Amino acid sequence: MNMVQKAKEQVGALVNAAYLKAAEAGELPAGVTLNGSVEIPKDTANGDYAANFAMASAKLLRMQPRKAAETLVKHMELEGSWFEEVSVAGPGFMNFRMGSKWYGDVLKNVCAEGDSYGRDDFGRGKRVMVEFVSANPTGPMHMGNARGGVLGDALASVLDCAGFEVWREFYVNDAGNQIEKFASSIEARCLQLALGEDAVEFPEDGYHGDDIKELAALFTERYGREWMDMPTEERHRRMAAFGLEHNLPKMKSDLCRYGINYDEWFFESSLHSSGYVAETVEKLTENGFTYEKDGALWLKTSEIIGGKLRAAGKKEEDIAKLELKDDVLRRGNGFYTYFAADIAYHRNKFEQRGFDKVINIWGADHHGHVARLKGAMDALGLDGENRLDVVLMQLVKLTRDGQVVRMSKRTGKAISLSDLLDEVPVDAARYFFNSRPDSPVEFDLDLAVRQDSENPVYYVQYAHARICTMLSAVGRAVPEADAADLSLLSTEQEKELIKQIAALPEELRVAARDYDPSRVNKYVTELAARFHRFYTVCRIKDAEPELMDARLVLADTVRRVIAISLGIIGVSAPEKM
């Protein structure tokens, strides 16, 4: 249950009940439907919730806002509600102060819901696919993949908590130019091993990493020189297959180590072999969105996007400044482009597999591709504008001792995901990378391994471990919430802590709405901070028995909510540190 939302709804009900009484008494005009909203003010010195109904409805009530607010408060009955006090402030705000019942009910609610606390039906069971990482299987995963993996996985968890039916997917680009380049790179390294490095020139646009040399050595070890007599096409097919057979299990293993598992690894090659790419392009042609030029087949991208902009009221001169261009779908040699395959893949998501919403986690360098792909979905009648969303994430910068780090101390090569996880704990990597996607990340390798309060993930985990240690040492079982006198939790530190506990369902709803799982980081960090303040001021072991029981319930509830929150972002909640 979202106790914050329920409290807001109760404020609205109290205001409307007061209006009906005032209208019946002839002090306010009858037949009015009040407008207004209820918010939590930044400064709660005057109240926990503020309602602006008197100001928003002043004209309808034919009364000055403050006078209307005073009239409403005069007729307000708080008995039996969660509120103990209501007052008028400023031009007509009605400020409501929580009573002890709400604070106790928050803890009882968490106890009743258990590990399901925070879950909501905001998504109403809609089917959502989150596609993330989808790194080319031609080499090791890099820092962008490391960040995209956490953002995608954490977002999928947030959406699941918010009531969506979530599917995690990795799109394997195992076809097209990059795979041909992959095979050519392995071939060149194999030839260098066989004939000498100086005898064979490595392709300038090939993959130059040491991983290609390693693949070439493994390929040569398995096949010797028998491949040298094969036709080039067969040789490349075998080398690409060998490379993928080696790289894909490594990618899966690294991601599993990172706490990421997928519902499906979807292969681009299946779209080509099944004829689905050709069929998709033909459908675009049937819909009138393609044309032939210079032997190639083109998508009318500029017409599609331009039409959408005009419909939205964009001026022609502004559209012209965008310099929209059309896209090749099929080259003159008959091969389909990566963009054509991407269109087919997303058509498959919507049309074949029936997802209501598709969310892609992409690097910021893909921003120009977003409108093109949405437009292609619109051209297929799949409402890409509303059903396809793309989260663009900014760059990652690794630092050590205040200096940018690009090479691994262990391997001497560019730092890969695997190298990163050799240097820092998985929990730290996930916590640090789960920051706002639209902001660059500076990942401090020194901070990530520190075991003090400066390290945010350690700070939160320590709060959980501290509670576990205290509950074990206190020598008294935690009572059921219904059995404790929770009205005794009356200090400012206790109330602020309970307010933070109550905020989780709303934080998860907003995180799902805004595709921003970093809200969970902020939430649980603040929860840990409020617990530390509470624990410093409010004694538990030395308290009177009834107060001790109430505080044990509070502490145990914090422990549970920290564990739930960390679990959502894929971080562990240790019992000892």
N, C-alpha and C positions, 0 to 999 in steps of 0.2 A: 504494500500500500504506500502511495506517495503522501506522506503525512503533511508535507508542505503544501501540496496542491489541495488536499482535503481541508486544511486550515483556511486557505484562501476561499474555498467554496463556502465554508461555514461563515466567513466574514460576509460574503455576498448574501447568504441566506438571512443572517442577522439584520443586515441593512434593509433588505426587502421586507422582512417581517416588521421592522420598525416603521417603514414607510406606510405599510397597510394600516398600522395602528394610528399613525399620525393623520392619515387621510380620513380614517373613520372618525377621528376626533375633530375633523374639520380644520386641522392646522396645516395641512398640505393638500393641494388639489388631487382629486381622485383620478383614476384611469391612466396614470403615468407609468411607463416602463422605464425604469431607471437605467441610465448609462453609467459606465465607470469601470474601474479595474482595481485590483488589490495587488500591492507590491510589498516586497521586503525592503525597507529603507536601508541605505548604507550605514547610517547612524541610528541605532536602535534605542538611543537614550530615551526617546519619547514614546516608543512602542515597537512591538515586534513586527506588526503589519500596518500598512497605511492604505486607506481606501479613499478614492477621489470622487465617489458618486455624487456628492453634493455639488462639487464644481462642474462635473461633466453634465449634470442634469439641472443646473440652476435655471436655465431658460424655461425648461419644461415645468419646473416647480414654481416658476414666477416668484423667485425669492433670491436674495443675495446668498452666495455660496456658504459663507460662514453661518449665517442664520439658518439655512437649510440643514447644515451639518448639526447644529445645536438642537434643532427640532428632532432630527432623526435620533440623536444620542439620547435625548429626553425619553423617547419611547422604546429604547432598546432593552431587551431582556437578555442578560448574559447567563442567568442561572441555567445550569445543565450543559453549558457550552464549554469550549476549551479556554475561554477568555475570562480574565478576572477584572479587566478595566478597559474602558474606552474613553477617549478624550478628543477634543477638537483643537486643532493647531493651525496656525497660519491662515491662509485665505479660505480654508474649509476642509482640510484633511481630517479624517477620522482615524485616530491611532489606537490600535488594539494591543493590549498587553496580555501575553499568554499566562495561564494559570498552571498550577502544578500538575493537573490532570493530563494536559497535552504531553508534558515531558515524560510522565510515566507511561502513557499510551505509546509513545515512540518506542521505548524499550520493550514493552510488551509485544508490539508489532514485529520488531526484529526477531524476538524470541520465537514468536509464532511462525514466522516465515522461514526462519533458519537460513540455510545456504541459498535459498531463492530470493532473499531480500534484495531489493533493488530492481527486480525484473518488472516489466511493464507490458501492456498490450498496445503500445503506441504504434507498432508496425502492423498489427492486426493480421499476422500470418502471411504477409506478402513475401513472395519469393525473391530473394536478392542474391545476385552473384557478386562476390568481390574477387576481382582478378588482380593479383599483385606479384611482384618480382619479375616473373616471365623473362628472366635473363636469357640472352643467347647462350645456347649450350656449347659454345665454341671456346670457352675459357673459364677461369675462376670467377666467382661472384665478387663484386667490388663493394665499396662503402655505400653507394647509392642503393644497391640491392639490399644491403644490411638494413638501411633505414626504411626502404619500401616494404621489406618483409615485416618489420614490427608494426608500421602504420597500418598495413593491410590486415594483419592478423588481429591487432587490437581493435581495429574498426569492425571487423567481422564479429568479434566477441561482444562489442558494445551493441551492435545491431541485433545480435541474438538476444541479449538481455532486454532490449527494447521491443521484443515481440515479433521480429522478422524471422522468416525461415531462410537461413544463410547457407551459402555454398561457397567454399574457397577453391579457387582454381589457378593453376599455373599453365600458361600458354607456351608450349615448346616450339620455338621457331626452327623446325628441323627440315626446312625446304627453302628454296630460293637462293639468291646470290650469296648470302653469308655462309651457307652450307657449302656451296661450290668453292668459295674462297677458303673455307676451313679445310676442305679436301685438298685443294691446291697447295695450301701451306704445309700440310702433313706430307704430301708428295714431295715437295721441294726439300724438306728436311730428310726424308728417306733417301732421296737421290744424293744428297750431300753425304749421308752416312755411307752410301754404297760407292760413290765415285770420288769423294773428297769435297770439302766445303768450298774450295775455290773453283771446282769444276762446274758448279751449278749456281746460278744467280737466284737469290730468293726474291719472290714477287714483291714489288714495292708496296702494294696494297694488301699484302698478306698479313697473317697474324704472327707477330714477331716474338711473342712471349716464350719463356722457357718451357711452358706447359706443352707447346707444340713439339719442341725437341723431345720431351719425355714421351709423348704419344708416338712420335716417329720411331724412337728406340724400341718401344714396346711392340709396335707393329712389325718392325724388322725382326725382332726376336721371335715373334709368332710365325711370320710368313717367309722369313729369309728374303730371297730375291725373286720368288715365283711371280710376284705382282708385276715385275718389270716387263713381262711378256704380255700382259693384259692390255686390251684396248683402253684408251684413256678414260672413256666413260665408265667402264666397268671398274677400273682401278680407283677412280674418284668415288664411285658408289660404295666400294668396299672400305675405303679409307674413312669416308664420312661416317659410315655405319660403325666402324671400329671406334672412332673418336667419340661418337655419341654413347656407345655402350660403356665407355670408360668414364665420360664426364657426367652423364645423367645420374648414375648411382652416387657419385661424389656430391653432386648438388643436393640430392635428396638427403644424403647423410648429413651434410653441413646444415641444411635447413631444419632437419629433425633435431640436431644438437642445439639449434637455436630456438627450439620449442615450436617450430612451425610444421604443420602437416596439412596436406591438401585433400579435398574430396576427390579431385581429379587432376591429372596431368594431361592436358589436351594437346594433341599433336597436330601442328599445321599440315603435315603431310597427308593426314587423313582427309582434309578438305579437298586436296588436289586429287588424290587417288579415287575418291568417291564421285568426282565430277561436280562437287558442290560449289567450287569457285566459279567454274564455267557457267553453271546454272544460275548463280547469283548475278554474274555479269550480264547474262542473257535477260534476266528479269529487269535489270536496270535499263537495258536496251528497249525492251518491250514497253517500259514506262516512259520512254522518250528522253532519257537522260544521258545518252551516249552519242558519240559521232566518231567517224573515222578520219584520220589525218596522218599523212606521211607513213602510211602502212600500219599505224597503231590505232587502238581503240581508246578513246578518251571519255572521262566522266565530265559532265557539265558542272563542275564544282562551282565555278564563279556564278553561274546562273542560279544554282540551288541556294547558295549562301546569300547572294545578292537579293534573291526573291524574298528570303526570310527577313533580311534587313529592311527591305522596302515595306514589307507588311508590318514591321515593328515601328515604322515611321522614320527610318533613317534617311537622311538627305542624300541625293545622288552624288554630290561633291564629296561627301564623307565616305560613301561607298567606294568611289573612284580612288580615294587616297589609300585604301586597303590593298590595291593592286592584286585583286583576286585572280587566281590562276586555276586552270583546269588540270586534271590529273590523268596520267596514263593508267589504264587498267590492264591492257594487253599490248605487249610490245610487238614490233614488226616481225620478230622471229617466232611469234606465237606463244611466248611464255607470259604468264600472268605476273603482275607486279605484287610486291608485298602489300600494297594498299588494297589491291583487289582481294587478296587472301584475308586481310584484316576485316574488310567489309563482310565477306562471307562468314568469317568467324563470329562476328557480332550478330549477323542475321541468324546464325545457328543458335546463339544464346537466347534470342527473343522468339524466333519463329519455331524452331525445332524443340527447344527445351523449355520454353514458356516462362522465362524469368520476367517478373514484373518490373524489376529495376536491375541495372547492371552498373557497377561502380569499378572503375579502373584506377589503380594507383600508378601514376607516371612521373617521370622526372620532368622538371620545369622546361627542359629543352624540347619537350614534345608539345608545348602549348599550341603551336601552329597546326597540329594534327587534330585538335579537339573539334573545331567547327567543321572540318572536312568530314570527319567520321560521323558526327551527328547529322550533317546534311545528307550523307549517303544513306543513313538509316531512314531519314525522312523521305528520301526518294524511293525507298522500298516500302513506304507506308507503315513504318514501324515506330514512328514518333520518337526519334532519337533525341529531340530537344528535351523531352520530359522523362524519358525512360533510361537514357544513358548519361551518367555523371562521371566526371573525371576529376580526381584529386591530384593536383600538381604539387610535388614536393621539391623543396629547395635543396641546395648542395650541402654536403657534409665536409667539415674540415677537422682533421685529427690534429691534436696538439700534444706536445710533451715538453715540460719545462718552459712553457710559453712559446715554443717554436712549432711551426707546421711540420707534421710528420707525413712522409709519403712512402717510406720504405719500412719493411718489417725488420726488426732486430734479429729475428730468428732466421729468415730466409734471405734477407738482403734484397727482396723484390718488392714491387708495389703491394701494399697491404690488401689482402683479400679478406672475405668474411671469415674464412678458416683461421687466418693469421690473427685477426682481431680477437676471436674467441680463445685463442691460445694465450692472449695477453690479459684479457679482462674477463670477469665473470659474466655468464649469460644474463643474469639478472640485471647487472649494471648496463650492459649493452642495450637490452630491451627498454629499460627505464629511460636511459639517456636519449635513445632514438625516438621514443614515443613523445615527441614534442610537436608543436604546431607545424603542420606540413608546409605552410606558406612562409615559414621562417627558416633561414639557414641554421644549421646545427654546428656548434663548435664542441667537439667531443674531446674532453680533457682526459687523456689516458692515465695520468697520474691521479686525478680526482676519482676516477672510476674504480680504483683499487684501494683507495683510502678507507680506513675503518674508523670514521669519526663522523660527527654531525654535519660536517661540510659536504659530505657525500650524500645526496638526497635519498638514494635508494637505501643506503645503510641506515640513515636516520629513520626512515619509515619501518624497515625491517626490525630495527632495534626496539622500536615501540612495541611491536608485536611480541618479540622475544621477552621484553621486559615484563609485559603483562603475563605471559605464560609462566615465567619464573616466579612472579609475585603470587599468582594463583596457586602454584605448587607449594610455595613456602608458607602461605598464610595459615595453613592447618584448619581450614574451614571450607566446606563444600559451597559452591555457588548455588544459591537457592533459585528456584523458578521465579521468573519475573512477577508472576501473580501472587507469589507468597511473600514478597518483600514490600516494605512500606516505601515506595518510590517517591512519595511526597517529601521525604526527608532530603532529597537532592535539591537543595535550594541555593547553593552558593553560585556566584557568577560563573566560576570555572566549570561547574557541573552543568549549568544551563547551556553555556556556549558549546560544550562538548556534545550534549544531546542534540542541539540544533544542527551541528555538523553531521552527526549520525543520520538525522532525518533528511539531510540534503541529498543523499546518494541517489535515490530514484529519479529526482529531478535532474541531477547532473548527468545521469545516464541517458535520460530522454533527450536533453539538449545536445549531448555528445553525438547521439545517433542522428538527430535532426541536422546538425551542422557538419557531420562527418569529421568530428574532432575528438579522437580518443585521448588526446593530451589532457582533456579536462579531468580524466580519472587521476592522472599524476598530480595535478594541482589539488584535487579534492583530498586524496589520501595523504598528501604531504601536510595539508592543513589539519586533517584529522589527527595525525601523529603529533603535530605541534600543540594542538589543544589538549591532547592526552598528557603530554609531558608537563604542560602548565597545571593541569588538574592534579597530577600525581605529586607535583612539588608542593602544592598548597593543601590538598585534602588528604589527610591521613586515612589509611584503610586498616592496617593491622592494629593500631591503637585506638580505633574508634569504638564507640558503644556498639553492642551487638546488632541492634536494628539498623543503625547507620552503616555499620560495616557490611551488612547484607545488601543494603541498597547500593553501596559503592562497589561491591563485588559484582553485582548484576551489571552496573554501568561499565566497569572495566572489562568484563567478559564480553559484553556487547561490542565494545570498541575492538577487542581482539578479533571477533568474528567479522566485523565490517572491514577491518584492515585486510584480513585474509581474502575476503570476497573481492575487494577492490584490486588488490595485487594480482589475484587470479585472473581477473578480466584482462589485464595487460600482460599476462604471461610471466609474472614475477613470483618467486616463491615467498612463503611467509614462514621463516624458520622459528622454531620454538626456543632455540638456544643460539647465542652468538658470543 
